[in-house]
Amino acid sequence: MKTKSLILGACAALLVASPVSAGPLDGIFSGWFDTDSAEELGANGTDFGNALYRGYSSLADERDGAFDLTDAEHFNHKARAAARRSAVQPDAVADRDLTDEQMPMFQDALDRMRIAFERGGMTLAPRAAADAQVSYDCWIEATEANRTVRRADSGNEDSCKGEFETAMAKVEAAATHELTQVNYTQEAAIPAPAKAPEPQAASFIVYFQFDSNQPTAVGRDTLAQVVKAVREDEGLSVRLTAHADSTGSSAYNLALSRRRLDAVTAAFLEADISLDRISEEDALGESAPLVPTGDGVREAGNRAVEIALY
């Protein structure tokens, strides 16, 4: 009995010594789990990154309060990454313990979110985009928790899914434009034009994969549109401007933007389009970002080649 009293007394002392903001078990497990260190940080990045920081901090605090220290630490680290202006990806489907029936549902939701982001959702509706990503992670974590019965409150997957659907509706409403119509310097949603612009006045943006001269899936579609327009109108001239994000050195990013430029001209040659049709081409690297960021930021909106047809 005396030993039990000593143990309980030690636990109580640790809890009393914990900071006011700490979770219920932080006083005991603070050396094992990092569940709230993000609270010490502030967010001063993009609107999307700042909203991610707030969302993941709140999710970490909620999981900490439910004694789910593993996920509390996971979301706390995501909040820290967002505060440091690092790229924060949603949880991968394969990283969660899901049934074979559940996995396609989450993969579809993940693909839906990524397409909306690639169409400018992170810039045109940054807060809703961050809400969508955080609620997706909340949803997939809660569903996994229900399967493994790891916690007593494992019934909130429906509320997380509802928050995801609400946020995605806002993102998709703001980012319904084709990638050729997105203006990445504008924060507010732009109404989609009633009619697509004529090719003679077209402005296209082909987006590329990270650290690569390979276009994204949507980027390939955009490049195909450009090639088709140029082949069908022999009077069109082409102006190309290539960019890279600020990850890596300036010299490396300049060379990377040059390789992206070459990838576009290679598509022209493949379609038997003479490079004489290109009136101007510039590889700018990270020197003229479409989305202003600090140094070392992985920004999908800056991995691009702008194409003007006139």
VEXRO-418502 format. One record per residue: residue number from 0; x, y, z of N, C-alpha, C in turn. Coordinates in Angstrom, 1 decimal, m for minus. Layout:
NUM  X  Y  Z  X  Y  Z  X  Y  Z
...
end
This chain:
0  0.8  m1.2  0.0  0.0  0.0  0.0  0.9  1.2  0.0
1  2.0  1.2  0.8  2.8  2.4  0.8  3.5  2.6  m0.5
2  3.9  1.5  m1.2  4.5  1.7  m2.5  3.5  2.3  m3.5
3  2.2  1.9  m3.5  1.2  2.4  m4.4  1.0  3.9  m4.1
4  1.0  4.3  m2.8  0.8  5.7  m2.5  2.0  6.5  m3.0
5  3.2  6.0  m2.9  4.4  6.7  m3.4  4.3  6.9  m4.9
6  3.8  5.9  m5.7  3.7  6.0  m7.1  2.7  7.1  m7.5
7  1.5  7.0  m6.8  0.4  7.9  m7.1  0.9  9.4  m6.8
8  1.6  9.5  m5.7  2.1  10.8  m5.3  3.1  11.4  m6.3
9  3.9  10.5  m6.8  4.9  11.0  m7.8  4.2  11.4  m9.1
10  3.2  10.6  m9.5  2.4  11.0  m10.7  1.7  12.3  m10.5
11  1.1  12.5  m9.3  0.4  13.7  m9.0  1.4  14.9  m9.1
12  2.6  14.7  m8.5  3.6  15.8  m8.5  4.0  16.2  m9.9
13  4.1  15.2  m10.8  4.5  15.5  m12.2  3.4  16.2  m12.9
14  2.1  15.8  m12.6  1.0  16.5  m13.3  0.9  18.0  m12.8
15  1.1  18.2  m11.5  1.1  19.5  m11.0  2.2  20.4  m11.6
16  3.4  19.8  m11.8  4.5  20.5  m12.3  4.4  20.8  m13.8
17  3.4  20.2  m14.5  3.3  20.4  m15.9  2.7  21.8  m16.2
18  3.1  22.4  m17.4  2.6  23.7  m17.7  1.1  23.6  m17.9
19  0.4  24.8  m17.8  m1.0  24.8  m17.9  m1.5  24.3  m19.2
20  m0.7  24.6  m20.3  m1.1  24.2  m21.6  m0.9  22.8  m21.9
21  m0.3  22.0  m21.1  0.1  20.6  m21.3  m1.2  19.8  m21.3
22  m1.1  18.6  m22.0  m2.1  17.7  m22.0  m2.2  16.9  m20.7
23  m3.2  16.0  m20.5  m3.4  15.4  m19.2  m2.3  14.4  m18.8
24  m1.5  13.9  m19.8  m0.4  12.9  m19.5  0.9  13.5  m19.7
25  1.0  14.8  m20.1  2.3  15.3  m20.5  3.3  15.3  m19.3
26  2.8  15.5  m18.1  3.7  15.6  m17.0  4.4  14.2  m16.8
27  3.8  13.1  m17.1  4.4  11.8  m17.0  5.2  11.4  m18.2
28  4.6  11.7  m19.4  5.2  11.2  m20.6  5.9  12.2  m21.5
29  6.2  13.4  m20.9  6.8  14.5  m21.7  8.2  14.1  m22.3
30  8.9  13.1  m21.6  10.1  12.7  m22.1  10.0  11.7  m23.3
31  8.8  11.1  m23.4  8.6  10.1  m24.4  7.9  10.6  m25.7
32  6.9  11.5  m25.5  6.1  12.0  m26.5  6.2  13.5  m26.6
33  6.3  14.0  m27.8  6.4  15.5  m28.1  5.0  15.9  m28.7
34  4.1  16.3  m27.8  2.7  16.5  m28.2  2.3  18.0  m28.4
35  3.1  18.9  m27.8  2.6  20.3  m27.8  3.7  21.3  m28.0
36  4.9  20.9  m28.5  6.0  21.8  m28.7  5.7  22.9  m29.8
37  4.7  22.6  m30.7  4.4  23.5  m31.8  3.8  24.8  m31.2
38  3.2  24.7  m30.0  2.6  25.9  m29.3  3.6  27.0  m29.1
39  4.9  26.6  m29.0  5.9  27.6  m28.8  6.3  28.4  m30.0
40  5.8  27.9  m31.2  6.2  28.5  m32.4  5.1  29.4  m32.9
41  5.4  30.3  m33.8  4.4  31.2  m34.5  4.5  30.8  m35.9
42  3.4  31.3  m36.7  3.4  31.0  m38.1  3.5  32.3  m38.8
43  4.4  32.5  m39.7  4.5  33.7  m40.5  4.9  33.4  m41.9
44  4.2  32.4  m42.5  4.4  32.0  m43.9  3.3  32.4  m44.7
45  2.9  31.6  m45.7  1.7  31.8  m46.5  0.4  31.6  m45.8
46  m0.7  32.1  m46.3  m2.0  31.9  m45.6  m2.2  30.4  m45.5
47  m1.9  29.7  m46.5  m2.1  28.2  m46.5  m1.3  27.6  m45.4
48  0.0  27.9  m45.3  0.9  27.3  m44.3  0.5  27.7  m42.9
49  0.1  29.0  m42.7  m0.4  29.5  m41.4  m1.6  28.7  m40.9
50  m2.5  28.5  m41.9  m3.8  27.8  m41.5  m3.5  26.3  m41.2
51  m2.5  25.7  m41.9  m2.2  24.4  m41.6  m1.6  24.3  m40.2
52  m0.8  25.3  m39.8  m0.2  25.3  m38.5  m1.3  25.3  m37.4
53  m2.2  26.2  m37.6  m3.3  26.3  m36.6  m4.1  25.0  m36.6
54  m4.4  24.5  m37.7  m5.3  23.3  m37.8  m4.6  22.1  m37.2
55  m3.3  21.9  m37.5  m2.6  20.7  m36.9  m2.4  20.9  m35.4
56  m2.1  22.1  m35.0  m1.9  22.4  m33.6  m3.2  22.0  m32.8
57  m4.3  22.4  m33.4  m5.6  22.1  m32.7  m5.9  20.6  m32.7
58  m5.5  19.9  m33.8  m5.8  18.5  m33.9  m4.9  17.8  m32.9
59  m3.6  18.2  m32.8  m2.7  17.6  m31.8  m3.2  17.8  m30.4
60  m3.7  19.0  m30.1  m4.3  19.2  m28.8  m5.5  18.4  m28.5
61  m6.3  18.2  m29.5  m7.5  17.3  m29.3  m7.1  15.9  m29.0
62  m6.1  15.4  m29.8  m5.7  14.0  m29.6  m5.0  13.8  m28.2
63  m4.2  14.9  m27.8  m3.6  14.8  m26.5  m4.6  14.8  m25.4
64  m5.7  15.5  m25.6  m6.7  15.5  m24.6  m7.5  14.2  m24.5
65  m7.4  13.4  m25.6  m8.1  12.1  m25.6  m7.1  11.0  m25.2
66  m5.9  11.3  m24.7  m4.8  10.4  m24.3  m4.3  9.6  m25.5
67  m4.4  10.1  m26.7  m3.9  9.4  m27.9  m2.5  10.1  m28.2
68  m1.5  9.8  m27.4  m0.2  10.5  m27.5  0.5  10.3  m28.8
69  0.4  9.1  m29.4  1.1  8.8  m30.7  0.6  9.8  m31.8
70  m0.7  9.9  m31.9  m1.2  10.8  m33.0  m1.1  12.2  m32.6
71  m1.1  12.5  m31.3  m0.9  13.9  m30.9  0.5  14.3  m31.3
72  1.5  13.5  m31.1  2.9  13.8  m31.5  3.0  13.9  m33.0
73  2.3  13.0  m33.7  2.3  13.1  m35.2  1.8  14.4  m35.7
74  0.6  14.9  m35.2  0.1  16.1  m35.7  0.8  17.3  m35.2
75  1.4  17.2  m34.0  2.2  18.3  m33.4  3.4  18.5  m34.4
76  4.1  17.4  m34.8  5.2  17.6  m35.7  4.8  18.2  m37.1
77  3.6  17.9  m37.5  3.1  18.5  m38.8  2.9  20.0  m38.5
78  2.4  20.4  m37.4  2.3  21.8  m37.0  3.6  22.5  m37.0
79  4.6  21.8  m36.4  5.9  22.4  m36.4  6.5  22.6  m37.8
80  6.3  21.6  m38.7  6.8  21.8  m40.0  6.1  22.9  m40.7
81  4.8  23.1  m40.6  4.1  24.2  m41.2  4.6  25.5  m40.7
82  4.9  25.6  m39.4  5.4  26.8  m38.8  6.8  27.2  m39.3
83  7.5  26.2  m39.7  8.9  26.4  m40.2  8.8  26.6  m41.8
84  7.6  26.7  m42.3  7.4  26.9  m43.8  7.9  25.7  m44.6
85  7.9  24.5  m44.0  8.2  23.3  m44.8  7.0  22.8  m45.4
86  7.1  22.0  m46.5  6.0  21.4  m47.1  5.4  20.3  m46.2
87  4.1  20.3  m46.0  3.4  19.3  m45.2  2.4  18.6  m46.0
88  2.6  17.3  m46.2  1.7  16.5  m47.0  0.6  15.9  m46.1
89  m0.6  15.6  m46.7  m1.6  14.8  m46.0  m1.1  13.4  m45.8
90  m1.7  12.7  m44.8  m1.3  11.3  m44.5  m1.5  10.4  m45.7
91  m0.5  9.6  m46.0  m0.7  8.6  m47.1  m1.6  7.5  m46.7
92  m2.4  7.0  m47.7  m3.4  6.0  m47.4  m2.7  4.7  m46.8
93  m1.5  4.4  m47.4  m0.8  3.2  m47.0  m0.2  3.3  m45.6
94  m0.1  4.5  m45.1  0.5  4.7  m43.7  m0.5  4.4  m42.6
95  m1.8  4.3  m43.0  m2.8  4.1  m41.9  m3.4  2.6  m42.0
96  m3.8  2.1  m40.9  m4.3  0.7  m40.8  m5.8  0.7  m41.2
97  m6.0  0.5  m42.6  m7.4  0.6  m43.1  m7.7  m0.8  m43.7
98  m9.0  m1.0  m43.9  m9.5  m2.2  m44.5  m9.4  m2.0  m46.0
99  m9.5  m3.1  m46.8  m9.4  m3.1  m48.2  m10.6  m2.2  m48.8
100  m11.7  m2.2  m48.1  m12.8  m1.5  m48.5  m12.7  0.0  m48.3
101  m11.9  0.4  m47.2  m11.8  1.8  m46.9  m10.7  2.5  m47.7
102  m9.7  1.7  m48.1  m8.6  2.4  m48.8  m9.0  3.1  m50.1
103  m9.8  2.5  m51.0  m10.2  3.3  m52.2  m10.9  4.6  m51.9
104  m11.7  4.6  m50.8  m12.4  5.8  m50.5  m11.5  6.9  m50.1
105  m10.5  6.6  m49.3  m9.5  7.7  m48.9  m8.6  8.0  m50.1
106  m8.2  7.1  m50.9  m7.4  7.4  m52.1  m8.2  8.4  m53.0
107  m9.5  8.1  m53.2  m10.3  9.0  m54.1  m10.3  10.4  m53.5
108  m10.5  10.5  m52.1  m10.5  11.8  m51.5  m9.2  12.5  m51.6
109  m8.1  11.8  m51.5  m6.8  12.3  m51.6  m6.5  12.9  m53.0
110  m6.9  12.1  m54.0  m6.8  12.5  m55.4  m7.6  13.8  m55.7
111  m8.8  13.8  m55.1  m9.7  14.9  m55.3  m9.1  16.2  m54.7
112  m8.5  16.1  m53.6  m7.9  17.2  m52.9  m6.6  17.7  m53.7
113  m5.8  16.7  m54.1  m4.6  17.1  m54.9  m4.9  17.8  m56.2
114  m6.0  17.3  m56.9  m6.3  18.0  m58.1  m6.8  19.4  m57.9
115  m7.6  19.6  m56.8  m8.1  21.0  m56.5  m6.9  21.9  m56.1
116  m6.0  21.3  m55.4  m4.8  22.1  m55.0  m4.0  22.5  m56.2
117  m3.8  21.5  m57.1  m3.0  21.7  m58.3  m3.7  22.8  m59.2
118  m5.0  22.9  m59.1  m5.7  23.9  m59.9  m5.7  25.3  m59.2
119  m4.9  25.4  m58.2  m4.8  26.7  m57.6  m5.5  26.9  m56.2
120  m6.0  25.8  m55.7  m6.8  25.9  m54.5  m6.1  26.4  m53.3
121  m4.8  26.0  m53.2  m4.0  26.5  m52.0  m3.8  28.0  m52.0
122  m3.8  28.6  m53.2  m3.6  30.1  m53.3  m4.9  30.8  m53.4
123  m5.9  30.3  m54.1  m7.2  31.0  m54.3  m8.1  30.8  m53.1
124  m8.0  29.7  m52.3  m8.8  29.5  m51.1  m7.9  28.9  m50.1
125  m6.8  29.6  m49.6  m5.8  28.9  m48.7  m6.4  28.4  m47.4
126  m7.3  29.1  m46.8  m7.8  28.7  m45.5  m8.6  27.4  m45.6
127  m9.5  27.4  m46.6  m10.3  26.3  m46.9  m9.5  25.1  m47.3
128  m8.4  25.3  m48.1  m7.6  24.2  m48.5  m6.9  23.6  m47.3
129  m6.4  24.4  m46.4  m5.8  23.9  m45.2  m6.8  23.1  m44.3
130  m8.0  23.7  m44.2  m9.1  22.9  m43.5  m9.3  21.6  m44.1
131  m9.3  21.5  m45.4  m9.6  20.3  m46.1  m8.5  19.3  m45.8
132  m7.2  19.7  m45.8  m6.1  18.8  m45.5  m6.1  18.3  m44.1
133  m6.3  19.2  m43.2  m6.3  18.8  m41.7  m7.5  17.9  m41.4
134  m8.7  18.2  m42.0  m9.8  17.4  m41.7  m9.7  16.0  m42.4
135  m9.0  16.0  m43.6  m8.7  14.7  m44.2  m7.9  13.8  m43.3
136  m6.8  14.4  m42.7  m6.0  13.6  m41.8  m6.8  13.2  m40.5
137  m7.7  14.1  m40.0  m8.5  13.8  m38.9  m9.4  12.6  m39.2
138  m10.0  12.6  m40.4  m10.9  11.6  m40.9  m10.2  10.2  m41.0
139  m9.1  10.2  m41.7  m8.4  8.9  m41.9  m7.8  8.4  m40.6
140  m7.4  9.3  m39.7  m6.9  8.8  m38.4  m8.0  8.3  m37.5
141  m9.2  8.9  m37.6  m10.3  8.5  m36.8  m10.9  7.2  m37.3
142  m10.9  7.0  m38.6  m11.3  5.7  m39.2  m10.4  4.6  m38.8
143  m9.1  4.8  m38.8  m8.1  3.8  m38.4  m8.3  3.5  m36.9
144  m8.6  4.5  m36.1  m8.7  4.3  m34.7  m10.0  3.4  m34.4
145  m11.0  3.6  m35.2  m12.2  2.8  m35.0  m11.9  1.3  m35.3
146  m11.1  1.1  m36.3  m10.8  m0.3  m36.6  m9.9  m1.0  m35.5
147  m8.9  m0.3  m35.1  m8.0  m0.9  m34.1  m8.5  m0.7  m32.6
148  m9.5  0.1  m32.4  m10.1  0.3  m31.1  m9.0  0.8  m30.2
149  m8.3  1.8  m30.6  m7.2  2.3  m29.8  m7.6  3.4  m28.8
150  m8.9  3.9  m28.9  m9.3  4.9  m28.0  m10.8  4.8  m27.7
151  m11.2  5.4  m26.7  m12.6  5.3  m26.3  m13.5  6.3  m27.1
152  m12.9  7.3  m27.7  m13.7  8.3  m28.4  m13.6  8.2  m29.9
153  m13.4  6.9  m30.4  m13.2  6.7  m31.8  m14.5  6.6  m32.6
154  m15.2  7.7  m32.5  m16.5  7.8  m33.2  m16.6  9.1  m34.0
155  m15.5  9.8  m34.1  m15.7  11.2  m34.7  m15.3  11.2  m36.2
156  m15.2  10.0  m36.9  m14.8  10.0  m38.3  m15.9  10.7  m39.1
157  m17.1  10.6  m38.7  m18.2  11.2  m39.5  m18.1  12.7  m39.5
158  m17.7  13.3  m38.3  m17.6  14.7  m38.2  m16.4  15.2  m39.0
159  m15.3  14.5  m38.9  m14.1  14.9  m39.7  m14.4  14.8  m41.2
160  m15.1  13.7  m41.6  m15.5  13.6  m43.0  m16.4  14.8  m43.4
161  m17.3  15.2  m42.6  m18.2  16.3  m42.9  m17.4  17.6  m43.0
162  m16.4  17.8  m42.2  m15.6  19.0  m42.3  m14.8  19.0  m43.6
163  m14.3  17.8  m43.9  m13.5  17.7  m45.2  m14.4  18.0  m46.4
164  m15.6  17.5  m46.4  m16.5  17.8  m47.5  m16.9  19.3  m47.6
165  m17.1  19.9  m46.5  m17.5  21.3  m46.4  m16.3  22.1  m47.0
166  m15.1  21.8  m46.5  m13.9  22.6  m46.9  m13.6  22.4  m48.4
167  m13.8  21.1  m48.9  m13.5  20.8  m50.3  m14.5  21.6  m51.2
168  m15.7  21.7  m50.8  m16.7  22.4  m51.6  m16.2  23.9  m51.8
169  m15.7  24.5  m50.7  m15.2  25.8  m50.9  m14.0  25.9  m51.8
170  m13.1  24.9  m51.6  m11.8  24.9  m52.4  m12.2  24.8  m53.9
171  m13.1  23.8  m54.2  m13.4  23.5  m55.6  m14.2  24.6  m56.2
172  m15.0  25.3  m55.4  m15.7  26.5  m55.9  m14.8  27.6  m56.3
173  m13.7  27.8  m55.6  m12.7  28.8  m55.9  m11.7  28.4  m57.0
174  m11.5  27.2  m57.2  m10.4  26.7  m58.1  m11.0  25.9  m59.2
175  m12.1  26.3  m59.8  m12.7  25.6  m60.9  m12.1  26.0  m62.2
176  m11.1  26.9  m62.2  m10.5  27.3  m63.5  m9.6  26.2  m64.0
177  m9.4  26.2  m65.3  m8.3  25.4  m65.8  m7.0  26.0  m65.4
178  m6.0  25.2  m65.3  m4.7  25.7  m64.9  m4.2  26.9  m65.8
179  m4.7  26.9  m67.0  m4.3  28.0  m67.9  m4.9  29.3  m67.4
180  m5.9  29.3  m66.5  m6.5  30.5  m66.1  m6.2  31.0  m64.7
181  m5.4  30.2  m64.0  m5.1  30.6  m62.6  m4.1  31.7  m62.5
182  m4.4  32.7  m61.8  m3.4  33.8  m61.5  m2.9  33.6  m60.1
183  m1.7  33.1  m59.9  m1.2  32.7  m58.6  m0.7  33.9  m57.8
184  m0.8  35.1  m58.3  m0.5  36.3  m57.5  m1.7  36.8  m56.8
185  m2.9  36.2  m57.0  m4.1  36.8  m56.5  m4.6  35.9  m55.4
186  m5.0  36.4  m54.2  m5.4  35.6  m53.1  m6.9  35.3  m53.2
187  m7.7  36.2  m53.7  m9.2  35.9  m53.7  m9.6  35.1  m54.9
188  m10.7  34.4  m54.7  m11.2  33.6  m55.8  m11.6  34.5  m57.0
189  m11.2  34.0  m58.2  m11.5  34.7  m59.5  m12.7  34.0  m60.2
190  m13.8  34.7  m60.5  m14.9  34.0  m61.2  m14.4  33.4  m62.5
191  m14.8  32.2  m62.8  m14.4  31.6  m64.1  m15.0  32.3  m65.2
192  m14.3  32.6  m66.3  m14.9  33.2  m67.5  m16.0  32.4  m68.1
193  m17.0  33.1  m68.6  m18.2  32.4  m69.2  m17.8  31.6  m70.4
194  m16.7  32.0  m71.1  m16.2  31.3  m72.3  m14.7  31.2  m72.3
195  m14.2  30.1  m72.7  m12.7  30.0  m72.7  m12.1  30.9  m73.7
196  m10.9  31.5  m73.4  m10.3  32.4  m74.3  m9.9  31.8  m75.6
197  m10.0  32.6  m76.7  m9.5  32.1  m78.0  m8.0  31.8  m77.9
198  m7.5  30.9  m78.7  m6.1  30.5  m78.7  m5.2  31.7  m79.0
199  m5.7  32.7  m79.8  m4.8  33.8  m80.1  m4.5  34.7  m78.9
200  m5.3  34.6  m77.9  m5.0  35.4  m76.7  m4.8  34.5  m75.5
201  m4.3  33.3  m75.7  m4.2  32.3  m74.6  m3.0  32.5  m73.8
202  m3.1  32.2  m72.5  m1.9  32.2  m71.6  m2.1  30.9  m70.8
203  m1.0  30.0  m70.9  m1.0  28.7  m70.3  0.1  28.6  m69.3
204  m0.2  27.7  m68.3  0.9  27.4  m67.3  1.0  25.9  m67.3
205  2.2  25.3  m67.5  2.4  23.9  m67.5  3.2  23.7  m66.1
206  2.6  22.9  m65.3  3.2  22.6  m64.0  4.0  21.3  m64.0
207  5.1  21.3  m63.2  6.1  20.2  m63.2  6.1  19.5  m61.8
208  6.6  18.3  m61.8  6.8  17.6  m60.6  8.0  18.2  m59.9
209  8.1  17.9  m58.6  9.2  18.4  m57.7  10.5  17.9  m58.2
210  11.5  18.9  m58.4  12.8  18.6  m58.7  12.9  17.8  m60.0
211  12.1  18.1  m61.0  12.0  17.3  m62.2  11.6  18.2  m63.4
212  11.9  17.7  m64.6  11.5  18.3  m65.9  10.3  17.5  m66.5
213  9.7  16.7  m65.6  8.5  15.9  m66.1  7.2  16.7  m65.6
214  6.3  17.0  m66.5  5.1  17.7  m66.1  4.3  16.8  m65.2
215  3.4  17.5  m64.4  2.4  16.8  m63.6  1.4  16.2  m64.6
216  0.5  15.4  m64.1  m0.6  14.8  m64.9  m1.4  15.9  m65.6
217  m1.8  16.9  m64.8  m2.6  18.0  m65.3  m1.7  18.9  m66.2
218  m0.4  19.0  m65.9  0.5  19.7  m66.7  0.7  19.1  m68.1
219  0.7  17.8  m68.2  0.7  17.1  m69.5  m0.5  17.4  m70.3
220  m1.7  17.5  m69.7  m2.9  17.8  m70.4  m2.8  19.3  m70.9
221  m2.3  20.2  m70.1  m2.1  21.6  m70.5  m1.2  21.7  m71.7
222  m0.1  21.0  m71.6  0.9  21.0  m72.7  0.3  20.5  m74.0
223  m0.5  19.5  m73.9  m1.2  18.9  m75.1  m2.1  20.0  m75.7
224  m2.8  20.8  m74.8  m3.7  21.8  m75.4  m2.9  22.9  m76.1
225  m1.7  23.2  m75.6  m0.8  24.2  m76.3  m0.4  23.7  m77.6
226  0.1  22.4  m77.6  0.6  21.8  m78.9  m0.5  21.8  m79.9
227  m1.7  21.5  m79.5  m2.9  21.4  m80.4  m3.2  22.8  m81.0
228  m3.2  23.8  m80.1  m3.5  25.2  m80.6  m2.4  25.7  m81.6
229  m1.2  25.4  m81.3  m0.1  25.9  m82.2  m0.1  25.2  m83.5
230  m0.4  23.9  m83.5  m0.5  23.1  m84.8  m1.6  23.6  m85.6
231  m2.7  23.9  m85.0  m3.9  24.3  m85.7  m3.9  25.7  m86.3
232  m3.1  26.6  m85.7  m3.0  28.0  m86.2  m1.6  28.3  m86.5
233  m1.2  28.3  m87.7  0.2  28.5  m88.1  0.6  29.9  m87.9
234  m0.3  30.8  m87.7  0.0  32.2  m87.4  0.4  32.6  m86.0
235  0.3  31.6  m85.1  0.6  31.9  m83.7  2.1  31.9  m83.4
236  2.5  32.8  m82.6  3.8  32.8  m82.1  3.8  32.4  m80.6
237  5.0  32.0  m80.1  5.0  31.4  m78.7  6.1  32.1  m77.9
238  5.7  32.4  m76.7  6.7  33.0  m75.7  6.7  32.0  m74.5
239  7.9  31.6  m74.1  8.1  30.7  m73.0  8.9  31.3  m71.8
240  8.4  31.1  m70.6  9.1  31.6  m69.4  9.1  30.5  m68.4
241  10.3  30.0  m68.0  10.4  28.8  m67.1  10.8  29.2  m65.7
242  10.3  28.5  m64.7  10.5  28.9  m63.3  10.9  27.6  m62.5
243  11.4  27.8  m61.3  11.6  26.7  m60.3  11.3  27.3  m58.9
244  11.0  26.4  m58.0  10.8  26.9  m56.6  12.1  27.2  m56.0
245  12.1  27.6  m54.7  13.3  28.1  m54.1  14.1  27.0  m53.3
246  13.6  25.7  m53.5  14.4  24.6  m52.8  15.7  24.4  m53.6
247  16.8  24.4  m52.9  18.1  24.2  m53.6  18.8  25.5  m53.9
248  19.9  25.4  m54.5  20.7  26.7  m54.8  20.1  27.4  m56.0
249  20.4  28.7  m56.1  20.0  29.5  m57.3  20.5  28.9  m58.6
250  21.7  28.5  m58.6  22.3  28.0  m59.8  21.6  26.7  m60.2
251  21.4  25.8  m59.3  20.7  24.6  m59.6  19.3  24.8  m60.1
252  18.6  25.8  m59.5  17.2  26.0  m59.9  17.2  26.7  m61.3
253  18.2  27.5  m61.6  18.3  28.1  m63.0  18.4  27.0  m64.0
254  19.3  26.0  m63.7  19.5  24.9  m64.7  18.2  24.1  m64.7
255  17.5  23.9  m63.6  16.3  23.1  m63.6  15.2  23.8  m64.5
256  15.1  25.1  m64.4  14.1  25.8  m65.2  14.5  25.7  m66.7
257  15.7  25.6  m67.0  16.2  25.5  m68.3  15.8  24.1  m68.9
258  15.9  23.1  m68.0  15.5  21.7  m68.4  14.0  21.6  m68.6
259  13.2  22.4  m67.8  11.8  22.4  m68.0  11.4  23.1  m69.3
260  12.2  24.1  m69.7  12.0  24.8  m70.9  12.3  23.9  m72.1
261  13.3  23.1  m72.0  13.7  22.1  m73.0  12.6  21.0  m73.1
262  12.0  20.7  m72.0  10.9  19.7  m72.1  9.7  20.2  m72.9
263  9.4  21.5  m72.8  8.3  22.0  m73.6  8.7  22.1  m75.1
264  9.9  22.6  m75.4  10.3  22.6  m76.8  10.4  21.2  m77.4
265  10.8  20.2  m76.6  10.9  18.9  m77.1  9.5  18.4  m77.5
266  8.4  18.8  m76.8  7.1  18.4  m77.1  6.7  19.1  m78.4
267  7.2  20.3  m78.7  6.9  21.0  m79.9  7.5  20.2  m81.1
268  8.8  19.8  m80.9  9.5  19.1  m82.0  8.8  17.8  m82.3
269  8.4  17.1  m81.2  7.7  15.8  m81.3  6.5  16.0  m82.2
270  5.8  17.1  m82.1  4.6  17.4  m82.9  4.9  18.1  m84.2
271  6.2  18.1  m84.6  6.6  18.7  m85.9  6.3  20.2  m86.0
272  6.4  20.8  m84.8  6.3  22.3  m84.8  7.7  22.9  m84.8
273  7.9  23.8  m85.7  9.2  24.4  m85.8  9.5  25.3  m84.6
274  10.7  25.2  m84.1  11.1  26.1  m83.0  11.2  27.5  m83.4
275  11.2  27.8  m84.7  11.1  29.2  m85.2  9.9  29.9  m84.7
276  8.9  29.1  m84.4  7.6  29.7  m83.9  7.8  30.3  m82.5
277  8.9  30.0  m81.8  9.1  30.5  m80.5  9.8  31.9  m80.6
278  9.2  32.9  m80.3  9.7  34.3  m80.4  10.6  34.6  m79.3
279  10.4  34.1  m78.1  11.1  34.4  m76.9  11.1  33.3  m75.9
280  12.2  33.0  m75.3  12.2  32.0  m74.2  13.2  32.4  m73.1
281  12.7  32.3  m71.9  13.5  32.7  m70.7  13.5  31.6  m69.6
282  14.6  31.3  m69.1  14.7  30.4  m67.9  15.1  31.3  m66.8
283  14.2  31.4  m65.8  14.4  32.4  m64.7  14.8  31.7  m63.4
284  14.7  30.4  m63.3  15.0  29.7  m62.0  14.1  30.2  m60.9
285  14.6  30.5  m59.8  13.8  31.0  m58.7  13.7  32.5  m58.6
286  14.3  33.2  m59.6  14.4  34.7  m59.5  13.1  35.4  m59.6
287  12.1  34.8  m60.3  10.8  35.5  m60.5  9.7  34.6  m60.2
288  9.5  34.2  m58.9  8.4  33.2  m58.6  7.0  33.7  m58.9
289  6.2  32.8  m59.4  4.8  33.1  m59.6  4.1  33.2  m58.2
290  4.5  32.4  m57.3  4.0  32.5  m55.9  5.1  33.0  m55.0
291  5.1  34.2  m54.5  6.2  34.7  m53.6  6.4  33.9  m52.4
292  7.6  33.4  m52.2  7.9  32.6  m51.0  9.3  33.0  m50.5
293  9.7  32.5  m49.3  11.0  32.7  m48.8  11.9  31.6  m49.5
294  13.2  31.6  m49.0  14.1  30.7  m49.6  13.9  29.3  m49.0
295  14.1  28.3  m49.8  14.0  26.9  m49.4  12.6  26.4  m49.3
296  11.6  27.0  m50.0  10.2  26.6  m49.8  9.8  25.8  m51.1
297  9.3  24.6  m50.8  8.7  23.8  m51.9  7.3  24.3  m52.2
298  7.2  25.0  m53.3  5.9  25.6  m53.7  5.6  25.1  m55.1
299  4.5  24.3  m55.2  4.1  23.7  m56.5  3.8  24.7  m57.6
300  3.3  25.9  m57.1  2.9  27.0  m58.1  4.1  27.6  m58.8
301  5.3  27.3  m58.3  6.5  27.9  m58.9  7.3  26.9  m59.8
302  6.8  25.7  m59.8  7.5  24.7  m60.7  6.7  24.7  m62.0
303  7.0  25.6  m62.8  6.1  25.9  m64.0  6.9  26.5  m65.2
304  6.2  26.3  m66.3  6.6  27.1  m67.5  5.4  27.8  m68.0
305  5.5  29.1  m68.1  4.4  29.9  m68.7  4.5  29.9  m70.2
306  3.4  29.8  m70.8  3.4  29.8  m72.3  2.3  30.8  m72.8
307  2.8  31.8  m73.5  1.9  32.8  m74.1  1.8  32.6  m75.6
308  0.6  32.5  m76.1  0.3  32.4  m77.6  m0.3  33.7  m78.1
309  0.3  34.2  m79.1  m0.3  35.5  m79.6  m0.1  35.6  m81.2
end
